[in-house]
Amino acid sequence: MFKIDQTPTFTHRVEIKVPSDGGHEVQDMQVTFRVLPDAEVEGFDMRTARGEREFLGAVVQDFDDVEDEKGAKLPYSHALRDRLIGLAYVRVAMINAYYAAIMGKRVKN
C-alpha cells in the first residue's frame, strides 16, 4: 500500500569531493531533505548558482557529521547551511544526492 505523507522528508548520506592539492578528498555527511512537489521545484532556476542555493535552502532541513577544522562537532543552523551551500562542491553533491534519492538511482557528477 502506498501512503501519502503531507510533508515527506528523507535522510541520506552525501559524499562530497573536497578539493585538495592534486585531487580530491572524499568526505561525507548525513543530510535530511524535504521533498518538494514538482511545481515548487520548477520555481528555482537550477541553471544558476543562486537558484541552486535557493533550492537547497528550501530542501535541506538538517545535517549531521559536520565538524570544524579542529574536529569539534557543528550543530545544524541556517547560517551554517547557507555557508555550506555557498561552496560549489558541497552544493553539487547535495543536489546530486537529492535527485538520486528521488529518482532511485545515482546521478553522475
The 8 nearest C-alpha neighbors of each residue, nearest first, counted from 0:
[[1, 2, 3, 4, 5, 7, 6, 103],
 [2, 0, 3, 4, 5, 7, 6, 101],
 [3, 1, 4, 0, 5, 7, 6, 8],
 [2, 4, 5, 1, 7, 6, 0, 8],
 [3, 5, 7, 6, 2, 8, 1, 34],
 [4, 6, 7, 3, 8, 2, 34, 35],
 [7, 5, 4, 8, 33, 34, 35, 3],
 [8, 6, 4, 34, 33, 5, 9, 35],
 [9, 7, 33, 32, 34, 6, 31, 10],
 [8, 10, 32, 31, 11, 33, 7, 34],
 [11, 9, 31, 30, 32, 29, 12, 8],
 [12, 10, 30, 29, 13, 31, 9, 96],
 [11, 13, 29, 28, 30, 14, 27, 10],
 [12, 14, 27, 28, 96, 29, 11, 93],
 [15, 13, 27, 26, 92, 12, 25, 16],
 [14, 16, 26, 27, 92, 25, 17, 89],
 [17, 15, 25, 23, 24, 18, 26, 14],
 [16, 18, 24, 23, 15, 25, 19, 88],
 [19, 17, 23, 22, 16, 24, 20, 88],
 [20, 18, 23, 22, 21, 24, 17, 16],
 [21, 19, 22, 18, 23, 24, 17, 16],
 [20, 22, 19, 23, 18, 24, 17, 16],
 [23, 21, 19, 20, 18, 24, 17, 16],
 [22, 24, 18, 19, 17, 16, 25, 21],
 [23, 25, 17, 16, 26, 19, 18, 22],
 [24, 26, 16, 15, 17, 23, 14, 27],
 [27, 25, 15, 14, 24, 16, 17, 28],
 [28, 26, 14, 13, 15, 12, 25, 29],
 [27, 29, 64, 13, 12, 63, 30, 65],
 [30, 28, 12, 63, 62, 11, 13, 64],
 [31, 29, 62, 10, 11, 61, 12, 32],
 [32, 30, 10, 61, 60, 9, 62, 59],
 [31, 33, 59, 58, 8, 9, 60, 10],
 [32, 34, 8, 58, 7, 35, 60, 59],
 [35, 33, 7, 8, 32, 58, 36, 6],
 [34, 36, 39, 33, 40, 37, 58, 38],
 [35, 37, 38, 39, 40, 34, 41, 33],
 [36, 38, 40, 39, 41, 35, 42, 34],
 [37, 39, 41, 36, 40, 42, 35, 43],
 [40, 38, 41, 37, 42, 36, 35, 43],
 [41, 39, 37, 42, 38, 43, 35, 36],
 [40, 42, 38, 39, 43, 37, 44, 45],
 [43, 41, 40, 39, 44, 38, 54, 50],
 [44, 42, 50, 41, 40, 45, 54, 53],
 [45, 43, 50, 46, 47, 42, 51, 41],
 [44, 46, 50, 51, 47, 43, 48, 54],
 [47, 45, 44, 50, 48, 51, 49, 43],
 [48, 46, 50, 49, 45, 44, 51, 52],
 [47, 49, 51, 50, 52, 46, 45, 87],
 [48, 50, 52, 47, 51, 53, 44, 45],
 [49, 51, 44, 45, 53, 47, 43, 52],
 [50, 52, 54, 48, 45, 49, 53, 55],
 [53, 51, 49, 55, 54, 50, 56, 84],
 [52, 54, 56, 50, 51, 55, 49, 57],
 [55, 53, 51, 57, 56, 52, 50, 43],
 [56, 54, 58, 52, 57, 53, 59, 51],
 [55, 57, 53, 54, 58, 59, 52, 81],
 [56, 58, 55, 54, 59, 53, 33, 60],
 [57, 59, 33, 55, 32, 56, 60, 54],
 [60, 58, 32, 55, 56, 61, 31, 57],
 [61, 59, 31, 32, 58, 33, 62, 30],
 [62, 60, 31, 30, 59, 75, 63, 32],
 [63, 61, 30, 29, 31, 75, 28, 64],
 [62, 64, 29, 65, 28, 30, 61, 75],
 [63, 65, 28, 29, 66, 62, 72, 27],
 [66, 64, 73, 63, 72, 28, 67, 74],
 [67, 65, 72, 73, 71, 70, 64, 68],
 [66, 68, 70, 69, 71, 72, 73, 65],
 [67, 69, 70, 66, 71, 72, 65, 73],
 [70, 68, 67, 71, 66, 72, 73, 65],
 [71, 69, 66, 67, 68, 72, 65, 73],
 [72, 70, 66, 67, 69, 73, 68, 65],
 [73, 71, 66, 65, 70, 74, 67, 64],
 [72, 74, 66, 65, 71, 75, 67, 64],
 [75, 73, 76, 72, 63, 65, 62, 79],
 [76, 74, 61, 62, 79, 73, 77, 80],
 [75, 77, 79, 78, 80, 74, 61, 81],
 [76, 78, 80, 79, 81, 75, 56, 82],
 [79, 77, 81, 76, 80, 82, 75, 83],
 [80, 78, 82, 76, 81, 77, 83, 75],
 [81, 79, 77, 83, 78, 82, 76, 84],
 [80, 82, 78, 84, 79, 83, 85, 77],
 [81, 83, 79, 85, 80, 84, 78, 86],
 [84, 82, 80, 85, 81, 86, 79, 89],
 [85, 83, 90, 81, 86, 82, 89, 52],
 [84, 86, 82, 83, 81, 87, 52, 90],
 [87, 85, 84, 89, 83, 88, 90, 82],
 [86, 88, 90, 89, 91, 85, 84, 48],
 [87, 89, 91, 90, 86, 92, 16, 17],
 [90, 88, 92, 86, 87, 91, 84, 15],
 [89, 91, 84, 87, 93, 92, 88, 86],
 [92, 90, 94, 88, 93, 89, 87, 95],
 [93, 91, 89, 95, 90, 94, 15, 96],
 [94, 92, 96, 90, 95, 91, 97, 89],
 [93, 95, 97, 91, 96, 92, 90, 98],
 [94, 96, 92, 98, 93, 97, 106, 99],
 [97, 95, 99, 93, 94, 98, 13, 92],
 [98, 96, 94, 100, 95, 99, 93, 101],
 [97, 99, 101, 100, 95, 96, 102, 94],
 [100, 98, 104, 105, 96, 102, 106, 97],
 [99, 101, 103, 98, 97, 102, 96, 104],
 [102, 100, 98, 99, 103, 97, 104, 34],
 [101, 103, 99, 100, 104, 98, 105, 97],
 [104, 102, 100, 99, 101, 105, 98, 106],
 [105, 103, 99, 102, 106, 100, 101, 98],
 [104, 106, 99, 107, 103, 96, 100, 95],
 [105, 107, 99, 95, 104, 108, 98, 96],
 [106, 108, 105, 95, 99, 104, 92, 96],
 [107, 106, 95, 91, 92, 105, 94, 16]]
